[in-house]
Amino acid sequence: MTSPENTAADRTFQVDLRGLVDLLSHHLYSSPRVYLRELMQNAVDALTARHTLEPAAPAGAFGIRLYADGSVVRVEDDGVGLTEADVHTFLATIGRSSKRTEKIAEQRADFIGQFGIGLLSCFLVADEIHVVSRSARTPDAPAVEWRGRGDGSYTVRALSASARPRPGTTVTLTPRADAAEWTRPAQVHALARHFGSLLRHPVTFDDGTGGGPAGPGAPVNPEPAPWARTHPTPGARARALAAYGEEVFGFTPLDTIELDLPAVGLKGIACVLPEAVPAGRRHGHRVHVRGMLLSEQAEEILPEWAFFVRCVVDAESLRPTASRESLYEDDTLAAVRDALAERLRAWIARAAASDPDLLGRFLQAHHLAVKSLAVHDDEILRMLLPWLPFETTDGHTTLDEFARTHRTVLVTSSVEEFRQVAAIASAAGLGVVNGGYTYDRELVHRLPEIRPEAAVADLDPATLTAHLDPVDRETELAAAAYLAVARDALAVFDCDVALRTFQPASAPALLVDSREARHERTRSQLAREQEGGLWGDILGALRQEAPRAQLILNQLNPLVRTAVAIDEPELARTSAEALYGQAALLSRRPLRPAESSLINRSFLDLLAHALRKDS
């Protein structure tokens, strides 16, 4: 009796080609337009192999010719070609690539792609692929014809050498009606320019009419990349690179940074954006691999902090993903990203050392990007922190200039805290920096690394109130009744009330209240509401004496002097609520519902009192 282990048999997968094509169109490739890129790429790889086979051939001896007249699309190359055995092996076996043969594997870095599924992309626009090829490896090799159909069937037959007099390959597609958008002559020419403008092999286009968008045999890539051209002067080179950046990206660069990494054969430019971009917004970059456009949205080529540039590069050794529309994340890409980051740092250093006008325009537009870099890069910090603008009580100025005026630099933890105290701190002679913006507080605290004589401290309410002058004893006693009414009215907001004198006299009141204090009061309130339950025990363990807000009335203000003399309790209460509401509005922090209600109520009560008085 045969055991079950002996009955198992190896079987092969059955591939539904139509299902595979649908998978490619919806999940691997971003658009049907990639069919032309895949055909051109196969042609480029064939030309590369032909040059390896015939290294003495002059440059430009072999090329690519495109033809589209609305009824067919044809791509012809003078590449290495295929034998009949190659056709059976590589065109009829999904996933197999001719670039994996033993003879070519050693030259793998010379090929753009590494996947044998590119030809299937043609089924996105056509139901049949017609290939005629003749190998350059075998003298007097016959031509071979392969016809592949979308249902998974194919035919192969040998042709006489006269069917294709010279080695190379011709791929012909008869487009489906629903693919007309991608196969019209003008579109084919535009796609060829889009994908192949930097190819090193000559590429021409013909629409069969003698005219059309390019004319018969018009070059698709008439000039090499601008960084590969010779220019009479450095200035002419800089202008040519800037003009190319403007043509590609649609803006006039603030400056262009030439990129050159010989280890991976990478060349290109980074264009500095002339205007600020939102923090963290990353632009896509144009990446070509051996001249063929791989992606226009390759964010991974530069670090996240480099959102002030857009770059276009052409590389020899970067590895594409299976779709050939992005870069494979590996050690090589990581090393390239680090090296390009160093080029950007070097450009900033050169601008700081030799071109203060350019540096000023750059920082005016991109100070946030530089601040994000300075947080993690000590060299950039030492170089640029003195130049970076900050919002201070002296206006927008650099830390270097601010520290010369104020030996102790105080920094707030939030924008709203800075807005609360800015006018009063300035009048009191305090130097305060708004630390509420991204990176600012951390950078200000590192100022002593650049200027050891400078002292930096966080601003707290006690620091500010210590610089406000107390009123004399008689004034304090005269206002005691009013202050008691005000404290009772504002107790619901955990707010104390004090009377001081400070500049500017036009400010009737100052509300001193930090975000952390408000959070602590909210937590304490929640603990009280949850008293006795599980959450009450947890929050009670965390509860501390909640710091209170403080409404500081300005005795120098005429309105306050009038208010503290009010002897009518209800009017005194309403005026205290109105002063609190006005101070809360000036702090520009979000209002709680109870505060909004108080502001509306106190305004209406004061209006009603004024109307009764006038009647």
BANUMAR-745247 format. One line per 10 residues: number of its first residue (from 1); their letters; for each residue x, y, z of C-alpha. Coordinates in steps of 0.1 Angstrom, whole numbers, plus 5000, padded with zeros to 4 digits. Example, Ala and Ser with C-alpha at 12.3 -4.5 7.8 and 13.67 -1.06 7.14 Angstrom:
<rs>
1> as> 5123:4955:5078 | 5137:4989:5071 $
</rs>
This chain:
<rs>
1> mtspentaad> 5000:5000:5000 | 5014:5034:4991 | 5018:5059:5019 | 5002:5094:5015 | 5037:5109:5015 | 5045:5090:4982 | 5014:5102:4963 | 5022:5140:4964 | 5032:5154:4930 | 5047:5188:4920 $
11> rtfqvdlrgl> 5025:5210:4900 | 5030:5244:4883 | 5010:5276:4889 | 4983:5284:4862 | 4985:5321:4854 | 4954:5340:4842 | 4970:5366:4820 | 4940:5388:4818 | 4938:5389:4856 | 4975:5396:4858 $
21> vdllshhlys> 4971:5425:4834 | 4942:5439:4855 | 4964:5436:4885 | 4992:5455:4868 | 4969:5483:4857 | 4953:5488:4890 | 4980:5481:4915 | 5015:5481:4900 | 5015:5509:4874 | 5001:5544:4881 $
31> sprvylrelm> 4987:5549:4846 | 4985:5532:4812 | 5009:5557:4799 | 5038:5537:4813 | 5035:5513:4784 | 5057:5536:4763 | 5082:5540:4791 | 5085:5502:4793 | 5090:5498:4756 | 5116:5526:4755 $
41> qnavdaltar> 5133:5511:4785 | 5135:5477:4770 | 5150:5494:4739 | 5176:5512:4760 | 5186:5480:4778 | 5190:5463:4744 | 5212:5492:4732 | 5233:5489:4763 | 5238:5452:4757 | 5247:5460:4720 $
51> htlepaapag> 5274:5484:4731 | 5287:5458:4755 | 5289:5434:4726 | 5304:5460:4702 | 5324:5485:4724 | 5342:5499:4694 | 5309:5512:4679 | 5309:5550:4677 | 5286:5570:4700 | 5252:5575:4684 $
61> afgirlyadg> 5256:5546:4660 | 5226:5528:4676 | 5194:5545:4684 | 5156:5543:4690 | 5129:5552:4666 | 5093:5558:4676 | 5063:5559:4652 | 5027:5566:4659 | 5000:5575:4633 | 4968:5568:4653 $
71> svvrveddgv> 4964:5533:4641 | 4997:5518:4654 | 5024:5525:4678 | 5058:5512:4669 | 5091:5512:4689 | 5122:5501:4670 | 5158:5498:4683 | 5192:5488:4671 | 5199:5468:4702 | 5212:5433:4708 $
81> glteadvhtf> 5181:5416:4696 | 5167:5382:4703 | 5171:5347:4689 | 5142:5323:4686 | 5154:5305:4718 | 5155:5339:4736 | 5120:5346:4725 | 5107:5314:4740 | 5127:5320:4771 | 5121:5356:4778 $
91> latigrsskr> 5089:5368:4760 | 5068:5337:4768 | 5078:5333:4804 | 5063:5359:4828 | 5088:5372:4853 | 5119:5361:4834 | 5142:5389:4822 | 5168:5388:4795 | 5189:5410:4818 | 5194:5379:4840 $
101> tekiaeqrad> 5213:5358:4815 | 5248:5348:4827 | 5265:5369:4800 | 5246:5400:4809 | 5244:5396:4847 | 5279:5409:4851 | 5268:5441:4834 | 5236:5444:4856 | 5244:5479:4867 | 5243:5491:4831 $
111> figqfgigll> 5206:5482:4829 | 5177:5504:4841 | 5153:5476:4849 | 5156:5442:4866 | 5121:5428:4859 | 5108:5408:4831 | 5072:5420:4833 | 5076:5453:4815 | 5063:5440:4782 | 5030:5431:4798 $
121> scflvadeih> 5023:5468:4804 | 5015:5470:4766 | 4983:5450:4773 | 4971:5481:4791 | 4965:5497:4757 | 4965:5469:4732 | 4952:5433:4729 | 4981:5421:4709 | 5019:5427:4710 | 5038:5421:4678 $
131> vvsrsartpd> 5076:5417:4681 | 5101:5412:4653 | 5137:5408:4664 | 5171:5398:4650 | 5200:5389:4673 | 5234:5407:4670 | 5251:5379:4689 | 5248:5353:4661 | 5262:5362:4626 | 5236:5358:4598 $
141> apavewrgrg> 5209:5351:4625 | 5174:5348:4611 | 5147:5372:4622 | 5120:5359:4646 | 5084:5370:4650 | 5065:5367:4683 | 5028:5376:4687 | 5014:5377:4722 | 4977:5381:4729 | 4959:5393:4760 $
151> dgsytvrals> 4942:5359:4765 | 4976:5344:4773 | 4983:5327:4739 | 5013:5334:4716 | 5028:5323:4684 | 5065:5322:4673 | 5079:5318:4638 | 5112:5322:4621 | 5115:5347:4593 | 5141:5352:4567 $
161> asarprpgtt> 5170:5376:4574 | 5155:5400:4548 | 5125:5405:4571 | 5148:5426:4593 | 5181:5434:4575 | 5198:5447:4606 | 5200:5435:4642 | 5175:5449:4667 | 5139:5447:4677 | 5106:5462:4666 $
171> vtltpradaa> 5076:5462:4688 | 5042:5471:4672 | 5010:5477:4690 | 4975:5481:4675 | 4957:5502:4702 | 4923:5494:4715 | 4896:5521:4710 | 4896:5528:4748 | 4933:5535:4747 | 4932:5564:4722 $
181> ewtrpaqvha> 4940:5589:4749 | 4975:5573:4753 | 4982:5564:4717 | 4975:5595:4696 | 5006:5607:4678 | 5008:5640:4698 | 5004:5621:4731 | 5030:5595:4721 | 5055:5622:4713 | 5047:5641:4746 $
191> larhfgsllr> 5052:5608:4765 | 5085:5601:4748 | 5097:5636:4756 | 5085:5632:4792 | 5102:5599:4799 | 5132:5601:4776 | 5144:5637:4774 | 5177:5628:4792 | 5184:5595:4775 | 5220:5591:4762 $
201> hpvtfddgtg> 5209:5572:4731 | 5194:5591:4701 | 5156:5589:4701 | 5135:5601:4672 | 5098:5603:4665 | 5077:5602:4633 | 5039:5605:4630 | 5040:5594:4593 | 5026:5626:4579 | 5057:5645:4573 $
211> ggpagpgapv> 5045:5671:4598 | 5027:5665:4631 | 5040:5677:4665 | 5077:5670:4657 | 5080:5663:4620 | 5094:5631:4606 | 5125:5618:4624 | 5125:5647:4648 | 5148:5641:4679 | 5130:5635:4712 $
221> npepapwart> 5162:5643:4732 | 5181:5668:4710 | 5204:5680:4738 | 5221:5662:4767 | 5213:5671:4803 | 5224:5707:4811 | 5249:5696:4836 | 5265:5674:4809 | 5270:5704:4785 | 5301:5726:4783 $
231> hptpgarara> 5295:5763:4791 | 5318:5792:4783 | 5318:5806:4819 | 5307:5796:4854 | 5280:5823:4852 | 5267:5809:4819 | 5266:5775:4835 | 5246:5788:4865 | 5221:5806:4842 | 5217:5774:4821 $
241> laaygeevfg> 5210:5753:4852 | 5186:5779:4866 | 5167:5780:4832 | 5164:5743:4832 | 5151:5742:4867 | 5125:5769:4858 | 5115:5748:4827 | 5111:5716:4847 | 5095:5730:4879 | 5078:5762:4868 $
251> ftpldtield> 5094:5786:4892 | 5126:5808:4891 | 5149:5793:4916 | 5164:5814:4944 | 5196:5796:4936 | 5206:5763:4920 | 5229:5738:4938 | 5248:5714:4915 | 5248:5678:4927 | 5275:5653:4918 $
261> lpavglkgia> 5281:5619:4934 | 5306:5600:4913 | 5303:5569:4935 | 5268:5562:4922 | 5271:5581:4889 | 5246:5608:4901 | 5244:5642:4886 | 5218:5669:4887 | 5206:5701:4904 | 5186:5712:4935 $
271> cvlpeavpag> 5165:5743:4929 | 5160:5764:4960 | 5123:5775:4962 | 5119:5813:4962 | 5090:5812:4986 | 5082:5795:5019 | 5064:5762:5020 | 5043:5748:5049 | 5064:5730:5075 | 5068:5693:5068 $
281> rrhghrvhvr> 5054:5695:5033 | 5077:5675:5011 | 5079:5681:4974 | 5084:5653:4949 | 5117:5652:4931 | 5124:5641:4895 | 5147:5611:4894 | 5161:5596:4862 | 5180:5564:4861 | 5205:5562:4832 $
291> gmllseqaee> 5185:5590:4815 | 5150:5574:4818 | 5126:5592:4840 | 5117:5570:4869 | 5096:5593:4891 | 5084:5629:4895 | 5075:5623:4931 | 5106:5607:4946 | 5104:5621:4981 | 5128:5596:4994 $
301> ilpewaffvr> 5159:5610:4976 | 5163:5638:5001 | 5158:5640:5039 | 5126:5654:5053 | 5141:5687:5064 | 5151:5696:5028 | 5116:5708:5018 | 5131:5741:5007 | 5144:5726:4975 | 5132:5705:4945 $
311> cvvdaeslrp> 5158:5685:4927 | 5162:5667:4894 | 5189:5640:4892 | 5201:5613:4869 | 5218:5583:4885 | 5235:5552:4873 | 5232:5529:4903 | 5199:5536:4921 | 5176:5506:4922 | 5140:5510:4911 $
321> tasreslyed> 5110:5492:4925 | 5091:5466:4905 | 5069:5492:4890 | 5099:5513:4881 | 5080:5544:4894 | 5099:5549:4927 | 5132:5540:4943 | 5139:5509:4963 | 5148:5517:4999 | 5182:5501:5005 $
331> dtlaavrdal> 5217:5510:5018 | 5226:5527:4986 | 5196:5550:4986 | 5203:5558:5023 | 5239:5567:5015 | 5228:5589:4985 | 5203:5607:5007 | 5230:5614:5033 | 5254:5626:5007 | 5229:5649:4991 $
341> aerlrawiar> 5221:5663:5025 | 5257:5672:5029 | 5257:5690:4996 | 5227:5711:5009 | 5245:5719:5042 | 5276:5729:5022 | 5256:5753:5001 | 5241:5769:5033 | 5277:5772:5047 | 5290:5789:5015 $
351> aaasdpdllg> 5261:5813:5015 | 5267:5822:5052 | 5304:5827:5046 | 5304:5845:5013 | 5270:5857:5002 | 5251:5874:5030 | 5225:5888:5006 | 5216:5854:4993 | 5216:5840:5028 | 5192:5868:5040 $
361> rflqahhlav> 5168:5861:5011 | 5170:5824:5018 | 5164:5827:5055 | 5135:5851:5049 | 5117:5825:5030 | 5129:5793:5046 | 5139:5800:5082 | 5115:5773:5095 | 5133:5747:5074 | 5167:5759:5087 $
371> kslavhddei> 5154:5758:5122 | 5143:5722:5119 | 5178:5714:5106 | 5196:5734:5133 | 5178:5715:5160 | 5196:5683:5150 | 5227:5696:5133 | 5253:5713:5156 | 5273:5727:5127 | 5242:5745:5112 $
381> lrmllpwlpf> 5233:5756:5147 | 5266:5773:5153 | 5267:5787:5118 | 5231:5801:5115 | 5215:5805:5149 | 5227:5841:5152 | 5211:5848:5118 | 5177:5832:5123 | 5147:5856:5129 | 5126:5852:5161 $
391> ettdghttld> 5095:5870:5173 | 5105:5890:5204 | 5094:5920:5225 | 5118:5940:5204 | 5100:5929:5172 | 5112:5904:5147 | 5150:5902:5151 | 5179:5878:5153 | 5189:5862:5185 | 5224:5876:5182 $
401> efarthrtvl> 5211:5912:5181 | 5185:5905:5208 | 5211:5890:5232 | 5232:5922:5229 | 5204:5942:5243 | 5192:5917:5269 | 5217:5897:5290 | 5189:5875:5302 | 5167:5861:5275 | 5133:5849:5286 $
411> vtssveefrq> 5113:5825:5264 | 5076:5816:5266 | 5063:5781:5261 | 5034:5791:5239 | 5023:5818:5214 | 4993:5828:5236 | 5016:5833:5266 | 5038:5856:5246 | 5009:5876:5234 | 4996:5880:5269 $
421> vaaiasaagl> 5028:5895:5283 | 5046:5911:5253 | 5035:5947:5257 | 5039:5947:5295 | 5072:5929:5294 | 5085:5953:5269 | 5075:5983:5290 | 5092:5967:5320 | 5124:5962:5301 | 5122:5924:5299 $
431> gvvnggytyd> 5136:5906:5269 | 5111:5879:5259 | 5112:5856:5229 | 5081:5838:5216 | 5090:5802:5220 | 5056:5789:5210 | 5065:5783:5173 | 5079:5750:5162 | 5116:5746:5172 | 5119:5781:5186 $
441> relvhrlpei> 5119:5774:5223 | 5145:5746:5219 | 5168:5768:5198 | 5166:5798:5221 | 5177:5775:5250 | 5208:5766:5230 | 5218:5802:5226 | 5245:5800:5253 | 5263:5774:5231 | 5269:5802:5206 $
451> rpeaavadld> 5271:5832:5231 | 5283:5819:5265 | 5277:5852:5281 | 5240:5850:5274 | 5215:5836:5299 | 5183:5820:5289 | 5154:5811:5312 | 5117:5802:5307 | 5093:5829:5315 | 5069:5821:5343 $
461> patltahldp> 5041:5843:5359 | 5062:5850:5390 | 5090:5865:5368 | 5066:5889:5352 | 5046:5899:5383 | 5079:5906:5401 | 5085:5934:5377 | 5051:5950:5383 | 5051:5978:5409 | 5028:5974:5439 $
471> vdretelaaa> 5004:6002:5448 | 5008:6021:5480 | 4990:6009:5512 | 4963:6035:5511 | 4953:6027:5475 | 4953:5990:5483 | 4929:5996:5513 | 4906:6018:5493 | 4903:5991:5467 | 4899:5962:5491 $
481> aylavardal> 4861:5961:5489 | 4861:5961:5451 | 4889:5934:5450 | 4868:5912:5473 | 4838:5915:5450 | 4860:5908:5419 | 4876:5877:5435 | 4842:5863:5444 | 4829:5870:5408 | 4859:5853:5392 $
491> avfdcdvalr> 4863:5824:5417 | 4844:5801:5392 | 4874:5805:5369 | 4899:5798:5396 | 4912:5834:5392 | 4927:5857:5418 | 4926:5895:5415 | 4955:5919:5423 | 4961:5956:5419 | 4994:5968:5405 $
501> tfqpasapal> 5009:5996:5384 | 5026:5989:5351 | 5031:6003:5317 | 5016:6008:5292 | 4989:6027:5311 | 4965:6020:5282 | 4963:5983:5293 | 4936:5981:5320 | 4943:5945:5330 | 4967:5915:5324 $
511> lvdsrearhe> 4955:5879:5327 | 4984:5857:5338 | 4976:5821:5332 | 4997:5794:5316 | 4985:5764:5296 | 4999:5740:5321 | 4980:5757:5349 | 4948:5754:5330 | 4954:5717:5324 | 4961:5711:5361 $
521> rtrsqlareq> 4929:5729:5371 | 4909:5709:5346 | 4924:5677:5360 | 4916:5687:5395 | 4881:5696:5386 | 4876:5662:5369 | 4890:5645:5400 | 4864:5663:5422 | 4836:5653:5398 | 4847:5617:5399 $
531> egglwgdilg> 4852:5616:5437 | 4847:5581:5451 | 4850:5562:5418 | 4879:5544:5402 | 4888:5574:5380 | 4885:5596:5411 | 4911:5575:5429 | 4934:5576:5399 | 4930:5613:5393 | 4931:5621:5430 $
541> alrqeapraq> 4966:5604:5432 | 4977:5628:5405 | 4961:5659:5419 | 4983:5687:5432 | 4974:5721:5444 | 4961:5736:5411 | 4978:5770:5403 | 4953:5798:5400 | 4951:5823:5372 | 4956:5859:5382 $
551> lilnqlnplv> 4939:5890:5369 | 4962:5920:5375 | 4944:5953:5374 | 4965:5984:5363 | 4961:6013:5387 | 4976:6036:5361 | 4946:6030:5338 | 4918:6056:5342 | 4891:6029:5337 | 4905:6008:5365 $
561> rtavaidepe> 4907:6037:5389 | 4870:6044:5382 | 4861:6008:5386 | 4878:6002:5420 | 4858:6032:5434 | 4824:6017:5425 | 4803:6011:5457 | 4774:5994:5440 | 4780:5956:5444 | 4763:5944:5413 $
571> lartsaealy> 4779:5971:5391 | 4813:5963:5407 | 4808:5926:5399 | 4798:5933:5363 | 4828:5956:5358 | 4852:5929:5372 | 4837:5903:5348 | 4841:5927:5319 | 4877:5934:5328 | 4884:5897:5330 $
581> gqaallsrrp> 4867:5891:5296 | 4886:5918:5279 | 4919:5905:5293 | 4910:5869:5282 | 4903:5882:5247 | 4936:5900:5245 | 4954:5868:5255 | 4942:5853:5222 | 4938:5819:5238 | 4907:5797:5231 $
591> lrpaesslin> 4878:5808:5253 | 4859:5783:5273 | 4821:5784:5269 | 4816:5799:5304 | 4840:5827:5295 | 4822:5835:5262 | 4789:5836:5281 | 4805:5859:5308 | 4818:5884:5281 | 4783:5886:5265 $
601> rsfldllaha> 4765:5889:5298 | 4788:5916:5312 | 4786:5937:5280 | 4748:5936:5281 | 4747:5944:5318 | 4770:5974:5314 | 4750:5986:5284 | 4717:5983:5304 | 4733:6002:5333 | 4744:6030:5309 $
611> lrkds> 4710:6032:5294 | 4692:6034:5328 | 4717:6061:5339 | 4710:6082:5308 | 4672:6079:5310 $
</rs>
